[in-house]
Amino acid sequence: MLTQPTLRAWRPGDAATVLAAFSAPEMDRQADRPVDSLAAASRWIERRAADREAGTAYAFAVVDEADVPLGNVAVSAVNRVHGTAWVSYWTSLAARGRGTATAGLRALTDWAFTDLRLHRLELGHRTNNPASCAVARAAGFTVEGLQREKLVYGGVRYDVELHARLRGAGGAAR
Ligand SMILES: CC(C)(COP(=O)(O)OP(=O)(O)OC[C@H]1O[C@@H](n2cnc3c(N)ncnc32)[C@H](O)[C@@H]1OP(=O)(O)O)[C@@H](O)C(=O)NCCC(=O)NCCS
């Protein structure tokens, strides 16, 4: 169980790990562009660095004791006027089911409230993704509602459940 994760910026040397992670089923939906080659994985890492530089999004590798990336947690759509942002997460297939996403999301949330001084963090998951829902609840993201037929994949429309956590409202929201 990963209870004390380390978050760090993605590095050029992580490209092979990123490529492997995006080869898992459903992972194509987690990328802004296809990550289907080592070069594409390198570009994915470069875009993360550019977003960080621009102050628009912050993606972190969740790494183990050996500095091996197990997954990604990210804050995007940062709105400085309202103090809001969107969060997202994925983990490598081999790292799943041992608390990586939950520990990573908790650490990301603390960082976003403390370092970015944000007030409200939002996330959404398809209603047929119970693992993502469990991660959100365990990291203190309260369910706020259902967005009907918001996403379409392969011609099928999916409802999305919206969760959010406010600064100062800690703990799990089960
Ligand atoms: C969703 C995802 C990030 C979870 O990562 P993870 O590291 O395995 O998550 P954790 O181990 O921290 O927690 C998983 C939780 O989901 C639960 N879970 C896993 N599969 C489940 C299922 N089929 N039904 C119900 N709960 C499930 C686990 O029991 C655990 O909950 P618990 O802590 O209450 O026991 C990972 O599966 C993933 O990357 N999926 C593809 C990308 C994705 O869907 N990202 C989220 C988009 S909204």
PDBQT file of the ligand as one rigid body, heavy atoms in Angstrom, charges set to zero:
ROOT
HETATM    1  C1  LIG A 201      -9.170   4.800 -11.537  1.00  0.00    +0.000 C 
HETATM    2  C2  LIG A 201      -7.686   4.541 -11.226  1.00  0.00    +0.000 C 
HETATM    3  C3  LIG A 201      -6.941   5.864 -11.270  1.00  0.00    +0.000 C 
HETATM    4  C4  LIG A 201      -7.589   3.943  -9.806  1.00  0.00    +0.000 C 
HETATM    5  O1  LIG A 201      -6.181   3.815  -9.515  1.00  0.00    +0.000 OA
HETATM    6  P1  LIG A 201      -5.652   2.899  -8.290  1.00  0.00    +0.000 P 
HETATM    7  O2  LIG A 201      -4.247   3.305  -8.034  1.00  0.00    +0.000 OA
HETATM    8  O3  LIG A 201      -5.941   1.477  -8.593  1.00  0.00    +0.000 OA
HETATM    9  O4  LIG A 201      -6.611   3.403  -7.134  1.00  0.00    +0.000 OA
HETATM   10  P2  LIG A 201      -6.512   3.035  -5.569  1.00  0.00    +0.000 P 
HETATM   11  O5  LIG A 201      -5.782   1.751  -5.388  1.00  0.00    +0.000 OA
HETATM   12  O6  LIG A 201      -6.035   4.246  -4.848  1.00  0.00    +0.000 OA
HETATM   13  O7  LIG A 201      -8.062   2.865  -5.205  1.00  0.00    +0.000 OA
HETATM   14  C5  LIG A 201      -8.896   2.143  -6.042  1.00  0.00    +0.000 C 
HETATM   15  C6  LIG A 201     -10.237   2.056  -5.346  1.00  0.00    +0.000 C 
HETATM   16  O8  LIG A 201     -11.180   1.628  -6.304  1.00  0.00    +0.000 OA
HETATM   17  C7  LIG A 201     -11.777   0.442  -5.838  1.00  0.00    +0.000 C 
HETATM   18  N1  LIG A 201     -12.087  -0.328  -7.022  1.00  0.00    +0.000 N 
HETATM   19  C8  LIG A 201     -11.239  -0.838  -7.935  1.00  0.00    +0.000 A 
HETATM   20  N2  LIG A 201     -11.928  -1.473  -8.889  1.00  0.00    +0.000 NA
HETATM   21  C9  LIG A 201     -13.235  -1.363  -8.566  1.00  0.00    +0.000 A 
HETATM   22  C10 LIG A 201     -14.440  -1.808  -9.141  1.00  0.00    +0.000 A 
HETATM   23  N3  LIG A 201     -14.462  -2.485 -10.291  1.00  0.00    +0.000 N 
HETATM   24  N4  LIG A 201     -15.603  -1.511  -8.497  1.00  0.00    +0.000 NA
HETATM   25  C11 LIG A 201     -15.613  -0.811  -7.367  1.00  0.00    +0.000 A 
HETATM   26  N5  LIG A 201     -14.490  -0.329  -6.771  1.00  0.00    +0.000 NA
HETATM   27  C12 LIG A 201     -13.329  -0.620  -7.369  1.00  0.00    +0.000 A 
HETATM   28  C13 LIG A 201     -10.755  -0.187  -4.936  1.00  0.00    +0.000 C 
HETATM   29  O9  LIG A 201     -11.335  -1.104  -4.045  1.00  0.00    +0.000 OA
HETATM   30  C14 LIG A 201     -10.239   1.041  -4.226  1.00  0.00    +0.000 C 
HETATM   31  O10 LIG A 201     -11.164   1.493  -3.255  1.00  0.00    +0.000 OA
HETATM   32  P3  LIG A 201     -10.893   1.285  -1.676  1.00  0.00    +0.000 P 
HETATM   33  O11 LIG A 201      -9.671   2.085  -1.375  1.00  0.00    +0.000 OA
HETATM   34  O12 LIG A 201     -12.130   1.815  -1.053  1.00  0.00    +0.000 OA
HETATM   35  O13 LIG A 201     -10.673  -0.176  -1.510  1.00  0.00    +0.000 OA
HETATM   36  C15 LIG A 201      -7.069   3.511 -12.229  1.00  0.00    +0.000 C 
HETATM   37  O14 LIG A 201      -7.882   2.377 -12.303  1.00  0.00    +0.000 OA
HETATM   38  C16 LIG A 201      -6.879   4.091 -13.635  1.00  0.00    +0.000 C 
HETATM   39  O15 LIG A 201      -5.876   4.715 -13.918  1.00  0.00    +0.000 OA
HETATM   40  N6  LIG A 201      -7.875   3.864 -14.503  1.00  0.00    +0.000 N 
HETATM   41  C17 LIG A 201      -7.790   4.370 -15.895  1.00  0.00    +0.000 C 
HETATM   42  C18 LIG A 201      -7.826   5.885 -15.920  1.00  0.00    +0.000 C 
HETATM   43  C19 LIG A 201      -9.014   6.448 -15.163  1.00  0.00    +0.000 C 
HETATM   44  O16 LIG A 201     -10.107   5.899 -15.193  1.00  0.00    +0.000 OA
HETATM   45  N7  LIG A 201      -8.767   7.585 -14.484  1.00  0.00    +0.000 N 
HETATM   46  C20 LIG A 201      -9.815   8.311 -13.802  1.00  0.00    +0.000 C 
HETATM   47  C21 LIG A 201     -10.614   9.057 -14.795  1.00  0.00    +0.000 C 
HETATM   48  S1  LIG A 201     -11.978   9.913 -14.030  1.00  0.00    +0.000 SA
ENDROOT
TORSDOF 0
